[in-house]
Amino acid sequence: MFARIAGRYDLLNRVLSLGIDRRWRTRTIAAAGELEGRIVVDACCGTGDLSLEFAKHGARVVGVDFTPEMVALAPTKLRGGRTTCVFATGDALRLPVRAASADVASVAFGVRNLADPRAGLVELARVVKPGGRVLVLEFSTPKSRVIGAAYGFYFTRVLPRIGGWLSGDAEAYRYLPRTVLAWPGPDEFRAWFEEAGLVECGYRSLSFGIAYLHWGRVPGRGASRG
């Protein structure tokens, strides 16, 4: 499915989120702390938007995604020839990265798509050094009744039609609301972080609860700065 929509993935993200997705990534970068010279593993990287933001802030980044067609598009966004960002095809449940080798591991809107999201969090924690951070940006459903009703109408009625029309793949944009509406709330997802062995876990609501930024730290001393 992601291979089929790869060519219009970025356009649809901008259109369907009204550009708010850029602000969410900015919040994710800020939650990572000091990035200059640090190593970031960005799993489920898609076409590389979050990976490249990390690199712009001085990090050395490995972006990994399961869909070759998505990964192939990411390097086309590189500017200036030299970069500290590389991309690879790989499985987020078996990342091609040594244990305790990164300062930060991140996923933006991808954990929800894993066959086993809990195992995905364990794998993210595996590749991070003691003291390092795991960051997950993911969709959710607003708690406010008024906002939730408006969001539900847009998400289940409007978004699938626009997404299907622009992408030529209506099923892909019916899949999105199905998975988001079935996704656990922020407190339950934070519990999954704790089950994965992470500490100092928390979350922040973004755009009235349309998305949440979750974080946790790998126990031990070391990597985390800022």
PEMO-V586102 format. One line per field, one symbol per residue. ss: DSSP state (H for helix, E for strand, C for the rest). burial: 1 if it has 16 or more other C-alpha atoms within 10 Angstrom, else 0. Layout:
ss=???
burial=???
This chain:
ss=CHHHHHHHHHHHHHHHHCCHHHHHHHHHHHHCCCCCCCEEEEECCCCCHHHHHHHHCCCEEEEEECCHHHHHHHHHHCCCCCCCEEEEECECCECCCCCCCEEEEEEECCHHHCCCHHHHHHHHHHCEEEEEEEEEEEECCCCCHHHHHHHHHHHHHHHHHHHHHHHCCHHHHHHHHHHHHCCCCHHHHHHHHHHCCEEEEEEEEEHHHCEEEEEEEECCCCCCCC
burial=0000110010010001000011011001101100100111111111111111111101111111111111111100000000011111111110101001111111111111000011111111111111111111111111000001001100110011111101101101110110010010010011011101111011100100111111111110001100
